[in-house]
């Protein structure tokens, strides 16, 4: 084992192999720090202090150092730079996948580098911007890409969040797919994601729940229903079917875990049933992201319908 060396008290900013002399160190010293666990190499040839492995700003700086000339950050990484995490809950503890795109008409060579995935694609004028000094696909282009390439539930969650923030218009984006000059991979998934987009959606969990309902063949629920009407003090339901007075709500861990929170939820739903005739079925993350058909059975019971699927597809 190499002799353990100490880094300065303050975390060392990310640096690239090409800049070793500028930062006053050598590859031999860097290799010793890597072996001792003091540095890590998230992308080949780019190093960062291990104390900052989970720092988003550090990842951005690493990406800026690693990004090939003429390339843009794309897909899920671009969504993250724009402020929307593309990772499912079980992925949140893992490093973000770093992806970039090079315009196929540019003639640039596509680099092969460990830790960096590079794609060739069309990059029309207007599809590029800069975030925190890093070239990245525009918000519109990023939404089009994540709708196609992320897993269905995460693509919908990210696009819903972008639309809720007022950054994208799903109808306009849907038309852009029709204008693309050639057929692209996963285009059908992208179109369906945009068709299902609901700008009123307020959480990833609501997006996942709605997708499970629609995938099972049930009528698409209306989002954010006010009962009895939109006014201060009225109830607001995540989604439901107004004519039937049936609703589904996603109880996230942040606001529905403590005993007081659960007692409030029970009282609220009792009042909705007693005073307004609404039946509300709560679901949680484990229900919606699990493989069991509990959600489909619950919705089927609420609507007096049978799900059209026998097993989950995502």
C-alpha positions as CSV (number, residue, x, y, z in Angstrom):
1,X,0.0,0.0,0.0
2,X,1.3,3.5,-0.8
3,X,2.2,5.7,2.1
4,X,-0.9,7.8,3.0
5,X,-0.5,11.4,2.2
6,X,-2.7,14.2,3.4
7,X,-4.5,16.7,1.2
8,X,-4.9,20.4,2.3
9,X,-7.6,21.1,5.0
10,X,-9.8,22.7,2.3
11,X,-11.0,20.4,-0.5
12,X,-8.9,20.5,-3.7
13,X,-10.8,21.9,-6.7
14,X,-11.2,19.4,-9.6
15,X,-8.3,19.4,-12.1
16,X,-7.4,17.6,-15.3
17,X,-4.4,15.4,-16.1
18,X,-3.3,17.9,-18.7
19,X,-3.1,20.6,-16.0
20,X,-0.9,18.7,-13.6
21,X,2.1,21.0,-13.9
22,X,-0.2,24.1,-13.5
23,X,-1.5,22.7,-10.1
24,X,2.0,21.8,-9.0
25,X,1.8,18.1,-8.8
26,X,2.8,15.0,-10.8
27,X,1.0,11.9,-12.1
28,X,2.9,9.8,-9.6
29,X,1.6,11.8,-6.7
30,X,-1.9,11.8,-8.1
31,X,-1.7,8.0,-8.4
32,X,-0.7,7.7,-4.8
33,X,-3.6,9.9,-3.7
34,X,-6.0,7.8,-5.8
35,X,-4.7,4.5,-4.3
36,X,-5.1,6.0,-0.8
37,X,-8.7,7.1,-1.5
38,X,-8.0,10.8,-1.1
39,X,-8.7,11.6,-4.8
40,X,-11.2,10.0,-7.1
41,X,-11.4,10.0,-10.9
42,X,-15.1,10.3,-11.9
43,X,-14.1,10.7,-15.6
44,X,-10.9,9.4,-17.1
45,X,-8.3,12.1,-16.8
46,X,-10.2,14.3,-14.4
47,X,-9.6,14.2,-10.7
48,X,-11.6,15.5,-7.7
49,X,-11.2,15.5,-3.9
50,X,-12.9,12.5,-2.4
51,X,-14.4,14.7,0.3
52,X,-16.5,16.4,-2.4
53,X,-17.6,13.2,-4.3
54,X,-21.3,14.1,-3.8
55,X,-21.1,17.8,-4.4
56,X,-23.2,18.9,-7.4
57,X,-21.1,22.0,-8.1
58,X,-17.9,19.9,-8.1
59,X,-19.6,17.5,-10.6
60,X,-20.4,20.5,-12.8
61,X,-16.7,21.5,-12.7
62,X,-15.6,18.0,-13.5
63,X,-17.9,17.9,-16.4
64,X,-16.6,21.2,-17.7
65,X,-13.0,19.8,-17.6
66,X,-14.0,16.6,-19.3
67,X,-16.3,17.8,-22.0
68,X,-14.8,17.3,-25.4
69,X,-14.3,20.4,-27.7
70,X,-17.5,21.0,-29.7
71,X,-19.7,18.8,-27.5
72,X,-22.7,19.6,-25.4
73,X,-23.9,18.0,-22.2
74,X,-27.1,16.1,-23.1
75,X,-30.0,13.8,-22.0
76,X,-30.2,13.1,-18.2
77,X,-27.0,15.1,-17.4
78,X,-28.4,18.1,-19.2
79,X,-31.7,17.8,-17.2
80,X,-29.6,17.8,-14.0
81,X,-27.7,20.9,-15.1
82,X,-31.1,22.6,-15.8
83,X,-32.2,21.7,-12.3
84,X,-34.1,18.5,-12.7
85,X,-32.7,15.2,-11.3
86,X,-33.1,12.4,-13.8
87,X,-32.3,9.7,-11.3
88,X,-34.8,7.3,-9.8
89,X,-34.9,7.1,-6.0
90,X,-32.7,4.0,-5.9
91,X,-30.1,5.8,-8.0
92,X,-29.8,8.9,-5.9
93,X,-26.8,7.6,-4.0
94,X,-24.8,6.9,-7.2
95,X,-22.8,9.3,-9.4
96,X,-24.7,10.9,-12.2
97,X,-24.2,9.4,-15.6
98,X,-22.2,11.9,-17.6
99,X,-23.4,12.2,-21.3
100,X,-22.5,14.6,-24.1
101,X,-23.5,14.9,-27.7
102,X,-21.5,15.9,-30.8
103,X,-23.2,17.2,-34.0
104,X,-22.8,14.4,-36.5
105,X,-22.3,16.9,-39.3
106,X,-19.4,18.6,-37.5
107,X,-16.7,16.1,-38.5
108,X,-15.4,16.0,-35.0
109,X,-14.1,12.7,-33.7
110,X,-16.2,11.1,-30.9
111,X,-13.8,10.6,-28.0
112,X,-13.8,7.3,-26.0
113,X,-13.3,8.1,-22.4
114,X,-14.1,6.1,-19.3
115,X,-16.9,7.7,-17.3
116,X,-18.2,9.7,-20.3
117,X,-20.8,8.6,-22.8
118,X,-20.7,10.5,-26.1
119,X,-23.5,10.5,-28.7
120,X,-23.6,11.6,-32.3
121,X,-26.8,13.4,-33.2
122,X,-28.3,16.5,-35.0
123,X,-27.9,19.7,-33.1
124,X,-29.9,22.4,-34.9
125,X,-29.4,26.1,-34.2
126,X,-31.1,27.0,-31.0
127,X,-30.6,23.6,-29.4
128,X,-27.5,24.8,-27.5
129,X,-27.0,27.0,-24.5
130,X,-24.6,27.4,-21.5
131,X,-25.3,26.7,-17.9
132,X,-22.8,27.4,-15.2
133,X,-20.2,27.9,-17.9
134,X,-20.9,24.4,-19.4
135,X,-22.2,24.0,-23.0
136,X,-25.5,22.1,-22.7
137,X,-28.6,21.3,-24.8
138,X,-31.4,23.8,-24.4
139,X,-34.3,23.1,-22.1
140,X,-36.6,22.3,-25.0
141,X,-34.0,19.9,-26.6
142,X,-33.3,18.4,-23.2
143,X,-37.0,17.7,-22.6
144,X,-37.2,16.1,-26.1
145,X,-34.3,13.9,-25.3
146,X,-35.2,12.7,-21.8
147,X,-38.8,12.0,-23.1
148,X,-37.2,9.5,-25.5
149,X,-34.2,8.1,-23.7
150,X,-35.0,8.0,-19.9
151,X,-37.0,5.1,-18.5
152,X,-40.7,6.0,-19.1
153,X,-41.5,6.9,-15.5
154,X,-38.4,9.1,-15.1
155,X,-38.9,10.7,-18.6
156,X,-42.4,11.7,-17.7
157,X,-41.5,12.9,-14.2
158,X,-38.7,15.2,-15.6
159,X,-40.9,16.6,-18.4
160,X,-43.8,17.2,-16.1
161,X,-41.5,19.1,-13.7
162,X,-40.1,21.2,-16.6
163,X,-43.6,22.0,-17.8
164,X,-44.8,22.7,-14.2
165,X,-41.9,25.2,-13.9
166,X,-43.1,26.9,-17.1
167,X,-40.0,26.1,-19.0
168,X,-41.4,23.9,-21.8
169,X,-44.7,23.6,-23.6
170,X,-45.5,19.9,-24.2
171,X,-47.7,20.6,-27.3
172,X,-45.0,22.7,-29.0
173,X,-42.4,20.0,-28.2
174,X,-44.7,17.3,-29.6
175,X,-44.9,19.2,-32.9
176,X,-41.1,19.4,-33.0
177,X,-40.9,15.6,-33.2
178,X,-43.1,15.8,-36.3
179,X,-40.6,18.3,-37.9
180,X,-37.5,16.2,-37.4
181,X,-36.2,15.2,-40.9
182,X,-35.6,11.5,-40.2
183,X,-36.9,8.8,-38.0
184,X,-35.1,8.6,-34.6
185,X,-34.8,5.9,-32.0
186,X,-37.5,5.8,-29.3
187,X,-39.5,8.4,-31.0
188,X,-42.8,6.6,-30.1
189,X,-41.8,6.7,-26.4
190,X,-41.0,10.4,-26.6
191,X,-44.3,11.2,-28.3
192,X,-46.3,9.3,-25.7
193,X,-44.4,10.9,-22.8
194,X,-45.3,14.4,-24.2
195,X,-48.9,13.3,-24.8
196,X,-49.1,12.3,-21.1
197,X,-47.4,15.4,-19.8
198,X,-49.4,17.4,-17.2
199,X,-48.0,20.8,-16.3
200,X,-50.1,20.9,-13.1
201,X,-48.2,17.9,-11.7
202,X,-46.4,18.9,-8.5
203,X,-44.1,15.9,-7.8
204,X,-42.3,13.0,-9.4
205,X,-44.6,10.7,-7.4
206,X,-47.7,12.1,-9.0
207,X,-46.1,11.5,-12.5
208,X,-45.3,7.9,-11.7
209,X,-48.8,7.3,-10.3
210,X,-50.5,8.8,-13.3
211,X,-48.4,6.7,-15.7
212,X,-49.3,3.5,-13.9
213,X,-53.0,4.3,-14.1
214,X,-52.8,5.0,-17.8
215,X,-50.6,2.1,-18.6
216,X,-53.1,-0.2,-16.9
217,X,-55.8,1.0,-19.3
218,X,-57.8,3.1,-16.9
219,X,-59.2,6.6,-17.9
220,X,-56.6,9.3,-17.6
221,X,-57.2,11.1,-14.2
222,X,-57.6,14.9,-14.0
223,X,-54.8,16.5,-12.0
224,X,-55.1,18.9,-9.0
225,X,-58.9,18.8,-8.4
226,X,-60.3,21.3,-6.0
227,X,-63.2,20.2,-3.8
228,X,-65.7,21.7,-3.6
229,X,-64.1,24.6,-5.6
230,X,-60.9,26.5,-6.0
231,X,-60.8,28.8,-3.0
232,X,-58.8,29.2,0.3
233,X,-59.5,26.4,2.7
234,X,-60.8,24.0,0.0
235,X,-59.4,20.6,-0.5
236,X,-57.1,19.9,-3.4
237,X,-56.6,16.3,-4.7
238,X,-53.6,15.0,-6.6
239,X,-55.6,13.4,-9.3
240,X,-59.0,11.8,-9.8
241,X,-62.2,11.4,-11.7
242,X,-64.6,14.2,-10.9
243,X,-67.8,12.6,-12.2
244,X,-67.2,9.5,-10.0
245,X,-65.8,11.4,-7.0
246,X,-62.9,9.1,-6.9
247,X,-59.3,10.2,-6.4
248,X,-55.7,8.8,-6.0
249,X,-53.1,10.7,-3.9
250,X,-49.4,10.1,-3.7
251,X,-48.1,10.4,-0.1
252,X,-44.5,11.3,-0.4
253,X,-42.0,10.6,2.5
254,X,-41.3,14.2,3.2
255,X,-44.8,15.3,4.2
256,X,-46.6,12.1,5.1
257,X,-44.3,10.1,7.4
258,X,-44.7,11.4,10.9
259,X,-47.6,10.3,13.1
260,X,-49.1,13.8,13.0
261,X,-49.0,13.9,9.2
262,X,-50.7,10.5,8.9
263,X,-53.4,11.5,11.4
264,X,-54.0,14.7,9.4
265,X,-54.3,12.7,6.2
266,X,-56.9,10.3,7.7
267,X,-58.9,13.2,9.1
268,X,-58.8,15.1,5.8
269,X,-59.9,12.0,3.8
270,X,-62.7,11.3,6.2
271,X,-64.0,14.8,5.8
272,X,-63.8,14.5,2.0
273,X,-65.9,11.4,2.2
274,X,-68.3,12.6,4.8
275,X,-68.9,16.2,3.6
276,X,-68.3,15.9,-0.2
277,X,-68.8,12.2,-1.1
278,X,-65.2,11.7,-2.4
279,X,-63.4,8.4,-1.9
280,X,-59.6,9.0,-1.8
281,X,-57.1,6.1,-2.1
282,X,-53.5,7.0,-0.9
283,X,-50.4,5.3,-2.5
284,X,-46.8,5.6,-1.5
285,X,-43.5,5.3,-3.3
286,X,-43.1,1.6,-2.5
287,X,-46.6,0.9,-4.1
288,X,-45.9,3.0,-7.2
289,X,-42.4,1.9,-7.9
290,X,-42.8,-1.7,-6.8
291,X,-43.6,-4.7,-9.1
292,X,-46.8,-5.6,-7.3
293,X,-50.1,-4.7,-9.0
294,X,-51.5,-3.1,-5.8
295,X,-52.0,0.3,-7.5
296,X,-53.8,-1.3,-10.5
297,X,-56.1,-3.3,-8.2
298,X,-56.9,-0.2,-6.1
299,X,-57.8,1.9,-9.1
300,X,-59.8,-1.0,-10.5
301,X,-61.8,-1.2,-7.3
302,X,-62.3,2.6,-7.2
303,X,-63.5,2.7,-10.8
304,X,-65.3,-0.7,-10.9
305,X,-63.0,-1.7,-13.8
306,X,-60.4,-4.4,-14.4
307,X,-56.9,-3.5,-15.4
308,X,-55.9,-4.4,-19.0
309,X,-52.5,-5.6,-18.0
310,X,-51.4,-8.7,-16.0
311,X,-48.0,-7.3,-15.0
312,X,-46.0,-4.1,-14.9
313,X,-43.9,-3.0,-17.8
314,X,-41.5,-0.6,-16.0
